[in-house]
């Protein structure tokens, strides 16, 4: 069972004490409004992973990680609703498996993570220029390579087009031009602003009770003049003017993405009915999209739907032969209408309940548990998987149909094959 405590203004610690795993994980998730300097924050997380004042280079940092039985650091960024989410984590051996008697590997790992966040390698109001330049080059390279994954690229483009006048339409790293213009001083300013204004969720998954980790992070945040920035997300309850955008690439397989508005007014607005509706519509192998559009009619190579509850939109993405776009789109909409009309059985609902119960309780790693709680960083109430399942299993067929009736198509994005030789997936 998770224990959530507030350790500073806008900072919560979620402790999940368990002896199920041989490893432990401590993650720090920070959320800031997407009105800020997205590029500076995205580059900052990569620079912070590089070193700290105590371990100012890779050699000394890796020596320390080796001392912690091969602990590993990871950082990343994404968006959650209209918040930019920045993630820092360290994975280490659980204290029970340390060779030395009384070794506190989890606490030492927390100290290392705190050193990265609160005491980085900075001088005279700037990060090291060589580190900034190196990480800037790597980040820009990653951005250039995004187009190589056409499925991911298509979903990103759909959101960018559909939410072009909303903060959600922005990329979580800003723009390439903004990244290129960043200076070591810009990152120093972004670092100070992040510690001051971010909403923070620290998650500790280990056999330890988390009290040492709590003391370590409390000490770190006690030195910060915390002024958390308000985070809100715009929910558009009605679909706007329909748009279809097509791009041509030398691909063998077309990528079709459909963007729907769900009518939700907030993340928690009819949360459970929408989740079950999406699961029956296209969220699993027993769903209507999988069983009909893919299996029965063979109109696509894959076809899934995903509801983005923190923004109130639903996405359907599928891989198709270019000439099947209209047939696939018509059939996807027909399956949505079937859900609206209640063309599914009580057994379908039970299968959905069982499927989600299995997925949400199959927490087979500390990372999955941490992800569950960090994804609720901007929520006022934190739910356990068991609490969410209890909500799900109360959903009725009438509620599922009502949720589906609010789902309206707004945007279509299509990657189609160029005429001539196709040589990409």
C-alpha positions as a Markdown table, in Angstrom:
| # | Residue | x | y | z |
|---|---|---|---|---|
| 1 | Unk | 0.0 | 0.0 | 0.0 |
| 2 | Unk | 1.3 | 3.4 | -0.9 |
| 3 | Unk | 1.8 | 6.1 | 1.7 |
| 4 | Unk | 1.7 | 9.7 | 0.5 |
| 5 | Unk | 3.1 | 12.6 | 2.6 |
| 6 | Unk | 3.7 | 16.2 | 1.9 |
| 7 | Unk | 7.4 | 17.1 | 2.7 |
| 8 | Unk | 7.4 | 20.7 | 1.3 |
| 9 | Unk | 5.1 | 23.2 | -0.4 |
| 10 | Unk | 4.0 | 21.4 | -3.6 |
| 11 | Unk | 6.3 | 18.4 | -2.9 |
| 12 | Unk | 4.8 | 14.9 | -2.1 |
| 13 | Unk | 6.6 | 11.7 | -1.2 |
| 14 | Unk | 4.9 | 8.4 | -2.2 |
| 15 | Unk | 6.4 | 5.5 | -0.4 |
| 16 | Unk | 5.6 | 2.0 | -1.6 |
| 17 | Unk | 7.1 | -0.5 | 0.9 |
| 18 | Unk | 7.4 | -4.0 | -0.6 |
| 19 | Unk | 9.8 | -6.9 | -0.5 |
| 20 | Unk | 8.7 | -8.3 | -3.9 |
| 21 | Unk | 11.7 | -7.0 | -5.8 |
| 22 | Unk | 15.5 | -7.5 | -5.6 |
| 23 | Unk | 15.9 | -3.8 | -6.7 |
| 24 | Unk | 14.7 | -0.5 | -5.4 |
| 25 | Unk | 13.8 | 2.6 | -7.3 |
| 26 | Unk | 13.7 | 6.3 | -6.3 |
| 27 | Unk | 12.1 | 8.7 | -8.9 |
| 28 | Unk | 11.7 | 12.4 | -8.8 |
| 29 | Unk | 9.0 | 13.8 | -11.1 |
| 30 | Unk | 8.6 | 17.5 | -11.7 |
| 31 | Unk | 5.8 | 19.2 | -13.5 |
| 32 | Unk | 5.7 | 22.8 | -14.7 |
| 33 | Unk | 3.2 | 24.7 | -17.0 |
| 34 | Unk | 3.9 | 24.4 | -20.7 |
| 35 | Unk | 4.0 | 28.2 | -20.8 |
| 36 | Unk | 7.6 | 28.1 | -19.5 |
| 37 | Unk | 10.9 | 27.5 | -21.3 |
| 38 | Unk | 10.4 | 24.0 | -22.5 |
| 39 | Unk | 13.7 | 23.7 | -24.4 |
| 40 | Unk | 15.8 | 24.8 | -21.4 |
| 41 | Unk | 14.1 | 22.3 | -19.1 |
| 42 | Unk | 14.4 | 19.5 | -21.6 |
| 43 | Unk | 18.1 | 20.1 | -22.0 |
| 44 | Unk | 18.6 | 20.7 | -18.3 |
| 45 | Unk | 17.5 | 17.2 | -17.2 |
| 46 | Unk | 20.1 | 15.7 | -19.5 |
| 47 | Unk | 22.8 | 18.0 | -18.2 |
| 48 | Unk | 21.9 | 17.3 | -14.6 |
| 49 | Unk | 22.4 | 13.6 | -15.2 |
| 50 | Unk | 25.9 | 14.2 | -16.5 |
| 51 | Unk | 27.5 | 15.2 | -13.1 |
| 52 | Unk | 27.2 | 16.9 | -9.8 |
| 53 | Unk | 29.5 | 19.0 | -7.6 |
| 54 | Unk | 30.6 | 16.0 | -5.7 |
| 55 | Unk | 31.0 | 13.8 | -8.8 |
| 56 | Unk | 32.0 | 16.4 | -11.5 |
| 57 | Unk | 32.8 | 13.9 | -14.3 |
| 58 | Unk | 31.6 | 10.6 | -15.7 |
| 59 | Unk | 34.6 | 8.7 | -14.2 |
| 60 | Unk | 33.9 | 9.6 | -10.6 |
| 61 | Unk | 30.1 | 9.4 | -11.1 |
| 62 | Unk | 30.4 | 5.9 | -12.5 |
| 63 | Unk | 32.7 | 4.9 | -9.8 |
| 64 | Unk | 30.1 | 5.9 | -7.2 |
| 65 | Unk | 27.4 | 4.0 | -9.2 |
| 66 | Unk | 29.6 | 0.9 | -9.2 |
| 67 | Unk | 30.0 | 1.2 | -5.4 |
| 68 | Unk | 26.2 | 1.2 | -5.2 |
| 69 | Unk | 26.3 | -2.3 | -6.8 |
| 70 | Unk | 25.8 | -1.0 | -10.3 |
| 71 | Unk | 23.1 | 1.5 | -9.6 |
| 72 | Unk | 21.8 | 3.3 | -12.7 |
| 73 | Unk | 20.5 | 6.9 | -13.4 |
| 74 | Unk | 17.8 | 7.8 | -15.9 |
| 75 | Unk | 16.2 | 11.1 | -16.9 |
| 76 | Unk | 13.5 | 12.0 | -19.4 |
| 77 | Unk | 10.8 | 14.5 | -20.3 |
| 78 | Unk | 7.3 | 14.3 | -21.7 |
| 79 | Unk | 4.0 | 16.1 | -21.3 |
| 80 | Unk | 1.1 | 15.3 | -19.0 |
| 81 | Unk | -1.9 | 17.3 | -20.0 |
| 82 | Unk | -0.6 | 20.8 | -20.5 |
| 83 | Unk | 2.2 | 20.3 | -18.1 |
| 84 | Unk | 5.8 | 19.6 | -19.0 |
| 85 | Unk | 6.9 | 16.5 | -17.0 |
| 86 | Unk | 10.6 | 16.1 | -16.1 |
| 87 | Unk | 11.8 | 12.8 | -14.6 |
| 88 | Unk | 14.9 | 11.8 | -12.7 |
| 89 | Unk | 15.4 | 8.3 | -11.2 |
| 90 | Unk | 17.9 | 6.0 | -9.8 |
| 91 | Unk | 17.6 | 2.2 | -9.7 |
| 92 | Unk | 19.7 | 0.2 | -7.1 |
| 93 | Unk | 19.9 | -3.1 | -5.4 |
| 94 | Unk | 17.5 | -3.4 | -2.5 |
| 95 | Unk | 19.1 | -3.1 | 0.9 |
| 96 | Unk | 18.2 | -6.7 | 1.8 |
| 97 | Unk | 20.7 | -7.9 | -0.8 |
| 98 | Unk | 23.7 | -5.7 | 0.0 |
| 99 | Unk | 26.7 | -7.7 | 1.0 |
| 100 | Unk | 27.8 | -5.5 | 3.9 |
| 101 | Unk | 25.9 | -5.6 | 7.1 |
| 102 | Unk | 23.8 | -2.5 | 7.7 |
| 103 | Unk | 24.5 | -1.0 | 4.2 |
| 104 | Unk | 21.8 | 1.5 | 3.3 |
| 105 | Unk | 22.0 | 1.5 | -0.5 |
| 106 | Unk | 18.6 | 3.1 | -0.9 |
| 107 | Unk | 19.5 | 6.1 | 1.3 |
| 108 | Unk | 22.9 | 6.5 | -0.5 |
| 109 | Unk | 21.2 | 6.4 | -3.8 |
| 110 | Unk | 18.8 | 9.1 | -2.6 |
| 111 | Unk | 21.8 | 11.2 | -1.5 |
| 112 | Unk | 23.3 | 10.8 | -5.0 |
| 113 | Unk | 20.0 | 11.8 | -6.7 |
| 114 | Unk | 19.7 | 14.8 | -4.4 |
| 115 | Unk | 23.3 | 15.9 | -5.3 |
| 116 | Unk | 22.3 | 16.0 | -8.9 |
| 117 | Unk | 19.2 | 18.1 | -8.3 |
| 118 | Unk | 20.3 | 20.4 | -5.5 |
| 119 | Unk | 24.1 | 20.7 | -5.9 |
| 120 | Unk | 25.0 | 20.3 | -9.6 |
| 121 | Unk | 28.4 | 21.2 | -11.1 |
| 122 | Unk | 27.9 | 25.0 | -11.7 |
| 123 | Unk | 30.2 | 27.9 | -11.4 |
| 124 | Unk | 29.5 | 31.7 | -11.5 |
| 125 | Unk | 25.8 | 31.3 | -12.5 |
| 126 | Unk | 26.4 | 28.8 | -15.3 |
| 127 | Unk | 26.7 | 25.1 | -16.1 |
| 128 | Unk | 29.8 | 23.9 | -17.8 |
| 129 | Unk | 29.8 | 25.0 | -21.4 |
| 130 | Unk | 31.3 | 21.7 | -22.7 |
| 131 | Unk | 28.6 | 19.6 | -21.1 |
| 132 | Unk | 25.9 | 21.9 | -22.3 |
| 133 | Unk | 27.2 | 21.8 | -25.9 |
| 134 | Unk | 27.5 | 18.0 | -25.8 |
| 135 | Unk | 24.0 | 17.4 | -24.5 |
| 136 | Unk | 22.6 | 19.9 | -26.8 |
| 137 | Unk | 24.1 | 18.0 | -29.8 |
| 138 | Unk | 22.7 | 14.7 | -28.5 |
| 139 | Unk | 19.2 | 16.2 | -27.9 |
| 140 | Unk | 19.1 | 17.8 | -31.4 |
| 141 | Unk | 20.2 | 14.5 | -32.9 |
| 142 | Unk | 17.4 | 12.6 | -31.1 |
| 143 | Unk | 14.9 | 15.2 | -32.5 |
| 144 | Unk | 16.2 | 14.7 | -36.0 |
| 145 | Unk | 15.7 | 11.0 | -35.7 |
| 146 | Unk | 12.1 | 11.2 | -34.5 |
| 147 | Unk | 10.9 | 11.0 | -38.1 |
| 148 | Unk | 12.5 | 7.6 | -38.5 |
| 149 | Unk | 9.8 | 6.1 | -36.3 |
| 150 | Unk | 6.8 | 6.8 | -38.6 |
| 151 | Unk | 4.2 | 5.5 | -36.1 |
| 152 | Unk | 5.3 | 7.7 | -33.3 |
| 153 | Unk | 5.9 | 10.6 | -35.7 |
| 154 | Unk | 2.3 | 10.3 | -37.0 |
| 155 | Unk | 0.8 | 10.4 | -33.5 |
| 156 | Unk | 2.9 | 13.4 | -32.6 |
| 157 | Unk | 1.8 | 15.2 | -35.8 |
| 158 | Unk | -1.8 | 14.5 | -35.2 |
| 159 | Unk | -1.7 | 16.1 | -31.8 |
| 160 | Unk | 0.3 | 19.0 | -33.2 |
| 161 | Unk | -2.3 | 19.6 | -35.8 |
| 162 | Unk | -5.4 | 18.9 | -33.7 |
| 163 | Unk | -4.2 | 21.0 | -30.7 |
| 164 | Unk | -2.4 | 23.7 | -32.7 |
| 165 | Unk | -4.0 | 26.5 | -30.7 |
| 166 | Unk | -3.6 | 24.8 | -27.3 |
| 167 | Unk | -0.5 | 24.2 | -25.1 |
| 168 | Unk | -1.0 | 20.5 | -25.6 |
| 169 | Unk | 0.0 | 21.0 | -29.2 |
| 170 | Unk | 3.5 | 22.0 | -28.3 |
| 171 | Unk | 6.4 | 19.4 | -28.2 |
| 172 | Unk | 7.7 | 18.8 | -24.7 |
| 173 | Unk | 11.1 | 20.0 | -25.8 |
| 174 | Unk | 10.0 | 23.2 | -27.5 |
| 175 | Unk | 11.7 | 23.8 | -30.8 |
| 176 | Unk | 15.1 | 23.0 | -32.3 |
| 177 | Unk | 15.7 | 26.7 | -32.8 |
| 178 | Unk | 15.1 | 27.4 | -29.1 |
| 179 | Unk | 17.5 | 24.5 | -28.1 |
| 180 | Unk | 20.2 | 25.8 | -30.4 |
| 181 | Unk | 20.0 | 29.3 | -28.8 |
| 182 | Unk | 20.4 | 28.0 | -25.2 |
| 183 | Unk | 23.4 | 29.1 | -23.2 |
| 184 | Unk | 24.9 | 27.7 | -20.0 |
| 185 | Unk | 23.5 | 30.7 | -18.2 |
| 186 | Unk | 20.0 | 30.0 | -19.5 |
| 187 | Unk | 20.2 | 26.5 | -18.0 |
| 188 | Unk | 21.3 | 27.8 | -14.7 |
| 189 | Unk | 18.3 | 30.1 | -14.6 |
| 190 | Unk | 16.0 | 27.2 | -15.7 |
| 191 | Unk | 17.4 | 25.1 | -12.9 |
| 192 | Unk | 16.8 | 27.6 | -10.2 |
| 193 | Unk | 13.3 | 28.3 | -11.5 |
| 194 | Unk | 12.5 | 24.5 | -11.7 |
| 195 | Unk | 13.4 | 23.9 | -8.0 |
| 196 | Unk | 11.4 | 26.9 | -7.0 |
| 197 | Unk | 8.2 | 26.5 | -9.1 |
| 198 | Unk | 7.8 | 22.8 | -10.1 |
| 199 | Unk | 5.1 | 20.6 | -8.6 |
| 200 | Unk | 7.1 | 17.5 | -7.4 |
| 201 | Unk | 6.3 | 13.9 | -6.8 |
| 202 | Unk | 9.0 | 11.7 | -5.3 |
| 203 | Unk | 8.3 | 7.9 | -5.4 |
| 204 | Unk | 10.3 | 5.4 | -3.4 |
| 205 | Unk | 9.7 | 1.7 | -4.1 |
| 206 | Unk | 11.8 | -0.6 | -1.8 |
| 207 | Unk | 11.6 | -2.8 | 1.2 |
| 208 | Unk | 12.6 | 0.2 | 3.3 |
| 209 | Unk | 10.0 | 2.3 | 5.1 |
| 210 | Unk | 11.2 | 5.4 | 3.3 |
| 211 | Unk | 11.9 | 7.5 | 6.4 |
| 212 | Unk | 15.6 | 8.0 | 5.5 |
| 213 | Unk | 14.7 | 9.0 | 1.9 |
| 214 | Unk | 12.1 | 11.4 | 3.3 |
| 215 | Unk | 14.7 | 13.1 | 5.6 |
| 216 | Unk | 17.2 | 13.4 | 2.7 |
| 217 | Unk | 14.7 | 15.1 | 0.3 |
| 218 | Unk | 13.2 | 17.3 | 3.1 |
| 219 | Unk | 16.6 | 18.6 | 3.8 |
| 220 | Unk | 17.2 | 19.4 | 0.1 |
| 221 | Unk | 13.9 | 21.2 | -0.4 |
| 222 | Unk | 14.2 | 23.1 | 2.9 |
| 223 | Unk | 16.8 | 25.3 | 1.3 |
| 224 | Unk | 14.5 | 26.3 | -1.5 |
| 225 | Unk | 12.1 | 29.2 | -1.5 |
| 226 | Unk | 9.2 | 27.2 | -2.9 |
| 227 | Unk | 6.6 | 29.0 | -4.9 |
| 228 | Unk | 4.8 | 26.2 | -7.0 |
| 229 | Unk | 3.3 | 27.4 | -10.2 |
| 230 | Unk | -0.4 | 26.7 | -10.9 |
| 231 | Unk | -0.9 | 24.0 | -13.5 |
| 232 | Unk | -4.1 | 23.8 | -15.5 |
| 233 | Unk | -5.2 | 22.1 | -18.7 |
| 234 | Unk | -7.7 | 23.4 | -21.2 |
| 235 | Unk | -10.5 | 20.8 | -22.0 |
| 236 | Unk | -12.4 | 21.4 | -25.2 |
| 237 | Unk | -15.7 | 19.7 | -24.8 |
| 238 | Unk | -16.8 | 20.0 | -28.4 |
| 239 | Unk | -15.1 | 19.0 | -31.6 |
| 240 | Unk | -14.0 | 21.9 | -33.8 |
| 241 | Unk | -13.9 | 22.1 | -37.6 |
| 242 | Unk | -12.8 | 18.8 | -39.2 |
| 243 | Unk | -9.3 | 18.7 | -40.7 |
| 244 | Unk | -7.5 | 16.1 | -42.7 |
| 245 | Unk | -3.8 | 16.4 | -43.3 |
| 246 | Unk | -1.7 | 14.1 | -45.5 |
| 247 | Unk | 2.0 | 13.7 | -46.0 |
| 248 | Unk | 3.8 | 11.4 | -48.4 |
| 249 | Unk | 6.9 | 9.4 | -47.5 |
| 250 | Unk | 8.7 | 6.5 | -49.1 |
| 251 | Unk | 7.0 | 3.9 | -46.9 |
| 252 | Unk | 5.6 | 0.4 | -47.4 |
| 253 | Unk | 2.9 | 0.9 | -44.8 |
| 254 | Unk | 0.7 | 3.9 | -44.4 |
| 255 | Unk | 0.1 | 5.4 | -40.9 |
| 256 | Unk | -3.4 | 6.6 | -40.2 |
| 257 | Unk | -4.2 | 8.5 | -36.9 |
| 258 | Unk | -7.7 | 9.8 | -36.0 |
| 259 | Unk | -8.1 | 12.4 | -33.2 |
| 260 | Unk | -11.4 | 12.7 | -31.3 |
| 261 | Unk | -12.7 | 15.1 | -28.6 |
| 262 | Unk | -14.4 | 13.1 | -25.8 |
| 263 | Unk | -16.5 | 15.9 | -24.2 |
| 264 | Unk | -14.7 | 15.4 | -20.9 |
| 265 | Unk | -14.5 | 18.6 | -18.7 |
| 266 | Unk | -11.6 | 17.3 | -16.6 |
| 267 | Unk | -9.5 | 14.2 | -16.1 |
| 268 | Unk | -11.8 | 12.9 | -13.4 |
| 269 | Unk | -15.0 | 13.7 | -15.3 |
| 270 | Unk | -16.6 | 10.2 | -15.8 |
| 271 | Unk | -13.1 | 8.8 | -15.6 |
| 272 | Unk | -14.1 | 5.1 | -15.2 |
| 273 | Unk | -16.8 | 5.0 | -17.9 |
| 274 | Unk | -14.5 | 6.5 | -20.5 |
| 275 | Unk | -11.7 | 4.1 | -19.6 |
| 276 | Unk | -13.9 | 1.1 | -20.0 |
| 277 | Unk | -15.5 | 2.5 | -23.2 |
| 278 | Unk | -12.0 | 2.9 | -24.7 |
| 279 | Unk | -11.0 | -0.6 | -23.7 |
| 280 | Unk | -14.0 | -2.1 | -25.4 |
| 281 | Unk | -13.7 | 0.2 | -28.5 |
| 282 | Unk | -10.0 | -0.3 | -29.2 |
| 283 | Unk | -7.9 | -0.7 | -26.1 |
| 284 | Unk | -7.1 | -4.4 | -26.2 |
| 285 | Unk | -7.0 | -7.6 | -28.2 |
| 286 | Unk | -10.7 | -8.3 | -27.4 |
| 287 | Unk | -11.7 | -4.8 | -28.5 |
| 288 | Unk | -14.0 | -4.0 | -31.5 |
| 289 | Unk | -11.2 | -2.3 | -33.5 |
| 290 | Unk | -8.9 | -5.3 | -33.1 |
| 291 | Unk | -11.5 | -8.0 | -33.7 |
| 292 | Unk | -13.2 | -6.3 | -36.6 |
| 293 | Unk | -11.1 | -3.8 | -38.3 |
| 294 | Unk | -7.9 | -5.8 | -38.0 |
| 295 | Unk | -8.9 | -9.5 | -37.7 |
| 296 | Unk | -12.2 | -9.9 | -39.5 |
| 297 | Unk | -11.9 | -7.3 | -42.3 |
| 298 | Unk | -8.0 | -7.2 | -42.5 |
| 299 | Unk | -8.1 | -3.5 | -43.2 |
| 300 | Unk | -5.0 | -2.7 | -41.1 |
| 301 | Unk | -1.8 | -4.3 | -39.7 |
| 302 | Unk | -2.6 | -2.9 | -36.2 |
| 303 | Unk | -5.4 | -0.7 | -34.9 |
| 304 | Unk | -5.6 | 0.6 | -31.3 |
| 305 | Unk | -7.3 | 3.4 | -29.5 |
| 306 | Unk | -6.0 | 5.3 | -26.5 |
| 307 | Unk | -7.7 | 7.8 | -24.3 |
| 308 | Unk | -5.6 | 10.7 | -23.1 |
| 309 | Unk | -7.5 | 11.4 | -19.9 |
| 310 | Unk | -5.3 | 14.3 | -18.7 |
| 311 | Unk | -6.3 | 16.2 | -21.9 |
| 312 | Unk | -9.7 | 14.7 | -22.8 |
| 313 | Unk | -8.9 | 13.4 | -26.2 |
| 314 | Unk | -9.0 | 10.0 | -27.8 |
| 315 | Unk | -6.6 | 8.8 | -30.5 |
| 316 | Unk | -6.9 | 5.8 | -32.9 |
| 317 | Unk | -3.7 | 4.8 | -34.7 |
| 318 | Unk | -3.4 | 2.1 | -37.3 |
| 319 | Unk | -1.0 | 0.9 | -40.0 |
| 320 | Unk | -2.7 | 0.4 | -43.3 |
| 321 | Unk | -2.2 | 0.1 | -47.0 |
| 322 | Unk | -2.6 | 3.6 | -48.4 |
| 323 | Unk | -5.5 | 2.7 | -50.6 |
| 324 | Unk | -7.5 | 1.4 | -47.6 |
| 325 | Unk | -7.7 | 4.8 | -45.8 |
| 326 | Unk | -11.4 | 5.5 | -46.4 |
| 327 | Unk | -12.5 | 1.9 | -45.8 |
| 328 | Unk | -10.5 | 1.8 | -42.5 |
| 329 | Unk | -11.8 | 5.2 | -41.4 |
| 330 | Unk | -15.4 | 4.3 | -42.1 |
| 331 | Unk | -15.1 | 1.0 | -40.3 |
| 332 | Unk | -13.4 | 2.6 | -37.2 |
| 333 | Unk | -16.3 | 5.1 | -37.0 |
| 334 | Unk | -18.8 | 2.2 | -37.5 |
| 335 | Unk | -17.3 | 0.4 | -34.5 |
| 336 | Unk | -17.5 | 3.6 | -32.4 |
| 337 | Unk | -21.2 | 3.8 | -33.4 |
| 338 | Unk | -21.6 | 0.2 | -32.3 |
| 339 | Unk | -20.3 | 1.1 | -28.9 |
| 340 | Unk | -22.7 | 4.1 | -28.8 |
| 341 | Unk | -25.6 | 1.8 | -29.7 |
| 342 | Unk | -24.7 | -0.7 | -27.0 |
| 343 | Unk | -23.7 | -3.4 | -29.5 |
| 344 | Unk | -21.6 | -5.3 | -27.0 |
| 345 | Unk | -22.4 | -7.9 | -24.3 |
| 346 | Unk | -22.1 | -8.2 | -20.6 |
| 347 | Unk | -19.4 | -10.7 | -21.2 |
| 348 | Unk | -17.5 | -8.0 | -23.2 |
| 349 | Unk | -17.7 | -5.7 | -20.1 |
| 350 | Unk | -16.6 | -8.5 | -17.8 |
| 351 | Unk | -13.6 | -9.2 | -20.1 |
| 352 | Unk | -12.7 | -5.5 | -20.0 |
| 353 | Unk | -12.9 | -5.5 | -16.2 |
| 354 | Unk | -10.7 | -8.6 | -16.0 |
| 355 | Unk | -8.2 | -7.3 | -18.5 |
| 356 | Unk | -7.7 | -4.0 | -16.7 |
| 357 | Unk | -7.5 | -5.7 | -13.3 |
| 358 | Unk | -4.8 | -7.9 | -14.7 |
| 359 | Unk | -2.9 | -5.1 | -16.3 |
| 360 | Unk | -3.1 | -2.6 | -13.4 |
| 361 | Unk | -2.2 | -5.2 | -10.7 |
| 362 | Unk | 0.6 | -6.8 | -12.8 |
| 363 | Unk | 3.2 | -4.4 | -11.3 |
| 364 | Unk | 6.2 | -6.6 | -12.0 |
| 365 | Unk | 8.9 | -4.0 | -11.5 |
| 366 | Unk | 9.5 | -1.0 | -9.3 |
| 367 | Unk | 9.5 | 1.2 | -12.4 |
| 368 | Unk | 5.9 | 0.3 | -13.3 |
| 369 | Unk | 4.8 | 1.1 | -9.7 |
| 370 | Unk | 6.7 | 4.5 | -9.8 |
| 371 | Unk | 5.1 | 5.3 | -13.2 |
| 372 | Unk | 1.6 | 4.7 | -11.8 |
| 373 | Unk | 2.1 | 7.3 | -9.1 |
| 374 | Unk | 4.2 | 9.8 | -11.0 |
| 375 | Unk | 1.5 | 10.0 | -13.6 |
| 376 | Unk | -0.8 | 11.5 | -10.9 |
| 377 | Unk | 1.6 | 14.3 | -10.1 |
| 378 | Unk | -0.8 | 17.1 | -11.0 |
| 379 | Unk | -3.8 | 15.4 | -9.4 |
| 380 | Unk | -5.1 | 16.5 | -6.0 |
| 381 | Unk | -6.0 | 13.0 | -5.0 |
| 382 | Unk | -3.7 | 10.0 | -5.5 |
| 383 | Unk | -5.3 | 6.7 | -6.4 |
| 384 | Unk | -3.9 | 3.2 | -5.9 |
| 385 | Unk | -4.5 | 0.6 | -8.6 |
| 386 | Unk | -6.9 | -1.1 | -6.3 |
| 387 | Unk | -8.9 | 2.0 | -5.9 |
| 388 | Unk | -9.1 | 2.6 | -9.6 |
| 389 | Unk | -10.2 | -1.0 | -10.2 |
| 390 | Unk | -13.0 | -0.6 | -7.7 |
| 391 | Unk | -14.2 | 2.5 | -9.7 |
| 392 | Unk | -13.9 | 0.6 | -13.0 |
| 393 | Unk | -15.9 | -2.4 | -11.8 |
| 394 | Unk | -18.9 | -0.2 | -10.9 |
| 395 | Unk | -19.3 | 1.0 | -14.5 |
| 396 | Unk | -22.6 | 0.1 | -16.2 |
| 397 | Unk | -23.4 | -0.5 | -19.9 |
| 398 | Unk | -25.5 | 2.7 | -19.9 |
| 399 | Unk | -22.5 | 4.7 | -18.8 |
| 400 | Unk | -20.3 | 3.2 | -21.4 |
| 401 | Unk | -22.7 | 4.1 | -24.2 |
| 402 | Unk | -23.1 | 7.6 | -22.8 |
| 403 | Unk | -19.4 | 8.1 | -22.8 |
| 404 | Unk | -19.1 | 6.8 | -26.4 |
| 405 | Unk | -21.8 | 9.2 | -27.6 |
| 406 | Unk | -19.7 | 12.2 | -26.6 |
| 407 | Unk | -16.7 | 11.1 | -28.7 |
| 408 | Unk | -16.5 | 13.1 | -31.9 |
| 409 | Unk | -13.9 | 13.0 | -34.7 |
| 410 | Unk | -12.0 | 16.2 | -35.3 |
| 411 | Unk | -8.7 | 15.5 | -37.0 |
| 412 | Unk | -7.3 | 12.9 | -39.4 |
| 413 | Unk | -3.6 | 12.6 | -40.2 |
| 414 | Unk | -2.3 | 10.3 | -42.8 |
| 415 | Unk | 1.1 | 9.2 | -43.9 |
| 416 | Unk | 0.7 | 7.7 | -47.4 |
| 417 | Unk | 3.2 | 6.0 | -49.6 |
| 418 | Unk | 4.8 | 7.9 | -52.4 |
| 419 | Unk | 4.5 | 6.5 | -55.9 |
| 420 | Unk | 7.4 | 4.4 | -57.0 |
| 421 | Unk | 9.7 | 2.3 | -54.8 |
| 422 | Unk | 8.9 | 2.1 | -51.1 |
| 423 | Unk | 11.8 | 1.4 | -48.8 |
| 424 | Unk | 10.8 | 2.4 | -45.3 |
| 425 | Unk | 8.4 | 0.8 | -42.7 |
